[in-house]
Amino acid sequence: MFKNAPESLRLTLRALARLVGYPDAELRAQMPDLIDALRLEQILPAARVRELEALCRQVCALEPYEAEARYVDTFDRGRQTSLHLFEHVHGDSRDRGPALIDLQQTYERAGLFFDAPELPDHLAVVLEFASTQPPAIAQEFLGEMAHILNALFTALLERGNPYASVIAAVLEAAGQRAQAVPLAPEPGLDDTWAEPAAFDGCSTRGQNRPGEAQPLHFVRNAGNHHQGASV
């Protein structure tokens, strides 16, 4: 458990969940509100918020097709930069299935029913779940994935990709330090590993603005406290 946890992480984590989403017209229109939410909650360093604002300006300045194509090239063209966190640990091995089941059970033990076309280990889903938890528990939960997030951060940083600032912000919101780590060699891209057409953003499409409740992926059930996921 982290000491001196902030009073609230809800807006910050939901804004970051949106910022790793597919940059369709809806998300691009929301980007100024997302930056406002980050400033309102004041969890992240001011310099990091400026980096995120610069990323939003860059995405919005691109032609829609180019912004969307760059997003797919960033996150759907290799395992090192996948937003499906367990890809970084388990790849396509049989171990990934039990890890996904364990993560979904973590959501259920917290009293939430997971209902989305994305897999439970997608970073947007993970962040949205964390946003429903008390800050100390959210930080502990995300801290368990810090090694994966740092690997993702490193891969993006080495490519000079501005989305590295979003992953760094996730780590900072979790009370962790974003740092470069050694990376395993990137395996060859297997066509069968590519995401289906449903990957075009439906994982986060329709989520309310950060000042509003009603997460997309989860429905509240009779709840229990969070228990950690095995990663």
Beta strands, then each sheet from edge to edge (+ up, - down):
strand 1: 112-114
strand 2: 218-220
sheet 1: 1+ 2-
end
